[in-house]
Amino acid sequence: MKCPIKETIAKSSKLFDDVLKQDNWDKKVDKLFEIAGKLTDDASVKIAQKNPQIAKILSLSKYGREINNILDDFTKTKMGIYAHAKRVRDNLSQLNKDESKLLFKAMDGEIESKDLPDYLKQTYATYRKIIDDNATDLVKAGALSEDKKLSNYIKRYYEKHLKENEKTKKLLFDEFKARKDLTYDQRVGLKMIEDSSFAISKTIAEQKVQLLRANILKTFADRYAGDKMADGLVRISDETVGGGIKKYGALAGKYVPEDIANAVKEADLISGEIKKFNHWYYKLIDHIKVNVTVKNPFTHLYNFGSNFMLSYLHGDLKYLAKTLNMLATDKKAFDKLVNEANGVGLNSMLNDLEGIKDLKVEKRDGIFWNLARLAYFSEGSKTGDAIRKAYDWEDKFFKLARYKKNIDAGMSPKEAMKDAQYAYVDYSTHFNGTLRWLDKSGIMPFLHYSVKSSPMVLKTIMKNPGKFMLLQAGLVGFGASSFFGDNEKENLFKPSWADSNKFPNVFGIKSFMDLGNGWYLNSGRLVPGFRFDGFDKLELSGGFAKGIWNVLAEGKSTLGYSFEKEDDGIPKKMYKRIAELTRNYLPPLTFGRYGQDVFKSTVHSVAPDFIDAPKSYNKKDDASVGEILSKGVGFRKFQEQKEAQQQANKLKKEYKKSVEERDYNKQRDIKNKLEEYKKYSRAKNIKLNLSLEKERR
């Protein structure tokens, strides 16, 4: 007979071991988040049913999750299409200019394919078949009428048209149009692009995206559309776009829930449909975002640090090293991995900031404008392209490493990429319309990132509690933990914008950590997710919109501090306000804050009377170039005695008021507080005037 006690212990041990198994625990956490997601969806449905107006304002939908899944596939597949098109372009770019032009003329029907050199005939046959097959598929999908299907088709592109379309910053393709009846000489006169690498790859991409769009519209039609009107349904327009083709494909003339109609519009499924965010103001906000992130080398350091911390929590550091080693030792294998990942939708935050980029021709201008674009890190300039590539890969490399890890674990490429995107923030997934507006309007300028990253970070922490506690131990050791640190003590010696509460972010890392001798590091920027206090809480302080209003309307800094004097005339006020805007919202290292200060410091060292140098932390000495650049990296030196005395003086004023009001409880509380200040200041060897003699009178 078995001993019941031993049997119970054995069962308990097995149960404990099962719970601790990583796969088992991960599934439990996933299930928990799945339940939370379902509860959120159910709550959205109830709100939408009981309060339609509130649901409309908040963009709540009972079809939310289903819509998201369809649109996620649309976005990722579209990314894969452009990745493939880029490979086509790279392949054809090996042809010289004359060969490329000759191939284009054959594709366009200007010359017979038999007149091509033998080494180009197979290339011609390959791409001719691809484009013709795509056209046939478009006819079958109802996205192209049979009579508009052309032989020897290749879309013609003109430089003027492309330059105009570059301003949109997005891929919004129009319907297949019949070619204009122009002679070859007339087309050349209009600067038709005869680069086959550009024209062929772009034609294929446009065909594939149009086919994808038609299939997605059919998916919506099959799942949600009906032929009869009912409450809550709206009719989709059955307008045509030429040749009898319906603008809304299979949805044309059908009745669908309003949520579905809005989703179709919000997802850029229909070319030219989205006008909401094409307003100059939204473009300005996007431009500012790019200036202060992509064009800010210091942000790149924090972006890398944030991803590295995620990599540690995810357990991806080993594969990060493996992928880096592959890049260094086997470039061919690395490129193959990248191409495979691109084909299933690899993307980065750059896609969210500037949109998915189309294949473009290079712009050529004069020397002055080229230099200006170099300094401004403009797209198309060497500096602009280099800094964008770096920013792009700061996200992509971590996603690529996890993708490789997932593939080796037996996942399918699509599943592996979906997980990798989620683990390092997936910007391609559908985003709530209201939250998107708050992000795009600049009121909460990085809300997209915060909303997508915070749940992921929480889930990762829950899946890896051991690693998270090790991280906390390290933070405690370095004095950076807000969960276990004395925040009140540190906040006394910092300006209010650098304060940390107990929960400044999901990781519990202080917004500014004390390095000693008055120096602090902006450590809060090293972690992903929402930031609930400190200098970086743009999502909770009005963001760029509030900053621009502060400067233009009130003559204050973006943080709300006054920089104008009462006797300043209008010209001087305007100058100061423009200067403040450029300091904060132009590329920081050149035309913005640090570039301006480095320029002033350098010129002042040569010609002291010509321009004033920026001041050091003590507001007396001139700041050195090293000191200026250290701010960009996140180092700040605070005047601890001054900051602490200011807070003590506020308490002393409150004490005086409590004496007048004979509020003895408040007097006692203030005295206790000042005693704590005395203790804190002694620890830092700082002298404060904490006497209440004057206030007692």
C-alpha positions, 0 to 999 in steps of 0.5 A: 500500500502506497503511503498517502503522505508521500503520494500527496507530496509527489503530486504537489511537487509535480504540480509545482514543477508544472506551474514553473515550467516556462511554456506552461506559465506563458500559456497561463499569462497569455490566457489571462490577457486573452480574458482581459481582452475579451472583457474589454471587447464585451465592455466596448459592445455594451457601451456602444449599445447603450451610448452610441454617441460615446461609442462614436467619440471613443471609436468603440466597436463590437467588431473591433478584434475581428476588424483588427485581424483583417487589417493586420493581415492587410498591412503586413502583406502590403509590407511584404509586397514592397519588400519583394518589389525592392528586391526586383528593383535591386536585381534590375539595378545591375543593368546599365543605363542603356540596358535598362532603357532598352528593357523598358522600351520592350516592356512598353511595346516600343520595340519587339522583344526579339530585338533585345540582346539575348542576355535580356530576353529571359529577363524580359520574359520573366517580368512580362509574365509576372505583370500579365499574370497580375493583370489577369488576377485583377480582372478575375477579382473584379478590380480591372475590366477586361477591356482595360487589360492592355498588352505590353503593359507597364505603368508609365511614370513621369518625374513631375507626377512623382515629385508631386506625390512625394509630398503625401508621404504614403502609398495611396495608389489610384485605380488602373488607368488606361494610358494616355494616347501620347507618342513616344517623343511626347512622353519623353518630352514630359520626362517619362522615367525609362529606368526599368528597375524603377518602372517594373518594380513599381508596376508590380507593387501597384498591381499586387497592392490593388489585388490585395485591396480587392481581396480585403474588400471581398473579405469584409463583404463576405463577413459583414455585408448584406443587400437590405437596409436595417438599423445600424447599417450604412450603404457603401457607395457603388460609384465607379472609377472608370471602366465600370470598376467599382471603387469599393469592390465587392462592398459596392452598393452593400449595407454594412455596420457603420463600424465596418464602413469606418474601418475600411476608411481608417485603414487606407483601403481606398486610395485617396479616401483618408483626408483627415490626416492630410491637413497641414497641421497633422503633417506638421506634428508628424514632421516634429516627431521625426525631428525630435526622434529620428533626427536626434542621435541621442534618441537613438541611444535610448531607443537601443537601450529600451530595446536591449532591456526588452531583449533581456526580459524576453530572453532574446540576448543569446539570439541577438548575439547569434544574429550579430555574429551572422551579420559579421561572418555570413552576410549571405545568410543574414541577407537571406534572413532579412529578405525572408523577414521582410516578406512576412512584414518586418517593420519598425517605428519609422513606418509609423512616423513616416509611413511605408515608403514607396520606391522613388527616384533621386532628387537633384538640386543645387549645392545650397539646397543639398547642404541644407538637406544634409544639415536638416537630415532630409530624406534623400540626403546622405545624412538623412538616409543614414540616420533613418536607416540607423533608426529603422534597424534599431527596431528591426535588428531586435525583431529579426533576432527574435524572428530567428529564435522563433523559426528555430523553435519551429514556428511558421514564418508568419507566426514567428514574425507576428510574435517578433513584432509584438515583442518589440512593438507592432506598429502595423496593427490597427489603432483605435481612431480616437487614440490615433487622433490624439497621437496625430494631433500632437496632444499625446504625440507618442500615444501609439507607441505607449498604448502598443508597448505598455500591455506587451511590457506588462505581459513580458514582466508577468512571464519572466518574474525572475528576470524582472526581480533581478532587474529590480535588484540591479536598479536598487543597487544603482539607486535607480528604483522608484519602487524601493527608493526614497523618492521624496528625498531625491525629489527635494533636490531636483526641479519639479519636472524631474520628479519621480513618484512610486510608479513613474513607468511600468519598470519602476525606474526613476525619471532621473537617477542620482549619480552623485555630486549634483549629477543626474541621468534621465534614466526613465527614457531607457524603458518602453511604455507609458511614462507617468511623471517627469520630463518625458510624460508628453502623453499626459501634459498636452504634448507638442500641441500644448508646447506650441500653444505655450510658445506662440500664444503665451510667450512661454517655454514648451514646459510653461516657463516665462522667457519674455520680459515686460518691456520686450517689444513685439519684434523682440517677442516674436524673435524669442518665440520663433527661437524657442520653437526652433530650439525645441522642434528642429533637428536638435544636433544642427538647427535645434537646441544643441546645435544652436548652443554649440554654435553660440559657444564656438563663436563666443570662444572666438568673438566674445563680443559678437554673441553670448555663450549659453550658460552653465548649470550654475547660470554664471559660467559659460557652458562648454561644448561637452556640457551642452552635448551631455544634456543630449545624452541625458545627463543633467546637473541640478543646483541641489541647494537652490532646488531644496531651499525653494521647496523649503521656502514654500513650506515656510510660507505655508507655516506663516499662513497656518500661524495666522489661521492658528492651524496647529495641526498644519504647523506640526506637520510642516515642522516634521517635514522640515525636520526631514528636509534637515536630515536629507540635506545633512546626508548630502552635506547641503546647508538649508535655511530651515528656521521658522523664527520670522514666520512665527512673528 
